[in-house]
């Protein structure tokens, strides 16, 4: 049994509007899952791609980047040249440690939590455009997508970390 209930059972996240509480809770849960799964995860395994799946390093970088991009779109802004450069740099292995990438992911979640706090609840159904094609969404759609996308990639990170560890150590589930 976990020592504490899941984030959604701990009450409201201070400063986050009620309509955005599920987004805040999902992001908190993602951080807790990453910390639990990757504490002690060896840097040497960070870019392993067991069975050709995305690496743990890519998953952490990509998820942090998506949070940044979704926050930009939710504010009704276009991506910057720096954001496009960061997107292009998500895939290739880097020199960061596991701890560095976990910290970067946590910082991206913290920035998104701040974004949630600054979001006017009256704006959640405002139209927003996404990407170069300007595909339609809403502020709420973008913020919910940020949370669900984060949860999906964290799930993949957890499985990949386990499979990479099993492949490296010879353990079988």
N, C-alpha and C positions, 0 to 999 in steps of 0.2 A: 504494500500500500504506500502511495506517496505520502510524504510528511505534511504536505499542504494540499488543499483542494486546487483544482485547475483554476487558471486565472478568471474564467467567467463565473466561477463560484465564490470569488473573493470580494465581490462588490464592485462598485464603480471605480473607473480609473479617474483620478482627480483631474478636473478641467476639461475632460472630453465630453462633448454634448451627448445626451442619451442615445440619439439615433446612430452615433458612431461608436458606441461602447463595444459592439461585437467585433468591429475592426480592431480596436485597441486590445481587446482580450486575445484575439487570434494572433496578433503580433507578439504580445507578451509570451504566449504559449510557445510560439516559434523560437524565441530567444532561449527560453528554458530548455526546450528540446535540444537545440544546438549545443548549449553549454554542457548538458548531460552527456550527449553522444560524443562530443569532440574534446572533452577534457582529457588530455594525455594522448590525443591522436597524433601519431608521429608525422612530422613534417615530410619525411621521405615518402609517405603514402598519399600525400595531398593531391597529387596529379595522376594517381593511378586511375585507369579506366577499365575496371573489370568487366568483361563481356562487352566492351566497347561503349559502356554507358558514360554519361558525363561525370567528370571527376568531382570530388568533394570541393576542391579549390574553385573550379568553375561554378559550382552551385552556389557557393558563398558569394563570389564576386557578382554573379548574375543576379542573384536575389537582391543584393544591396543596390545594384544598378536599377533594377525594375522599380524598387521603392522610390528612388530618386526621380525616375522618369514619370511614374504615375502621379507623384506629388506635383510635378511641374504641370502636367496636363490637367490635374484637378484644379489648379489655380488658374487655368485658362491660358497658360503660356506655352510657347513653343520650346522645343529642346534647343540647347545651346551647342556650339561647336565642341565644347568640352565634354558635354554629355554624349555626343556622337563618338568622340574619341574614346571615352570610357567604355562605351558599348563595344567598340572594335577590339578593345584590350581585354575583354572578359575571358576569352577562350584560351589564349596561349599561356602555358605554365609560366609562373613568375618566381621571384625569389622570396615572396612573403612566407612567413611561417603560418602554421595553423592558427596560433594565437593572434597573429596580425589580422588574418582574414576574419576570424570570429569577432575581433574588436571592430573591424570595419562594418561587418554585418550588424552588430549591436548598435553602432553609431547611426547606421542608416535607419534602423528601427526607431531609435530615439528621435531622429529628425522627423520621421513620419508621425510619431506620437505628438510631436510639437505641431505638425501640420494639422493633425486632427483637432488639437486644442484651439487652433486659430480658425478652424472652419466654421463659418456661420451656418447654423442648422437651416436657416432659411434658403441657403444656396445649394442644398444637396441635390435638388432636382433640376438645377440649371444645366443647360446644354453645354457640353464640352466637345472639342474635336481632338482626335487622337492620330498621331503619326503624320507622315507626309501626305497621306491621302485624306486626312481630315475626317476619319471615320467617326460616326456619332456615338456619344456616350453622355454621361452626366457626372457631376462631381461625385455623387454617391457611387455610381457604377465604377468609377476609377478607383476610389478608395476601397471598395469591397474587392475589386479585382486585385489590388495590391496585396490585400490580406490573403485572399484565396491562392494567389500565385505564390506568395511566400510559403504558405502551408504546404502547397504541392511540392515545391522545391525542397523544403526542409525534409519532407517525407523521403524524397529521393536521396538527399544527402545522408540521412540516417541509414538507409538501406545500402547505399554505396560504401559508406564507411564500414559497415559490418562485413560486406562482401570483400572489400579490400583487405580488411584485417584477417578474414578467414583465408584468403588467397596467400597472404604474406606469411601467415603462421602455420598453415596447413590444417587448421581446424575446420571441421565440417559441422554445419548446424544439426 
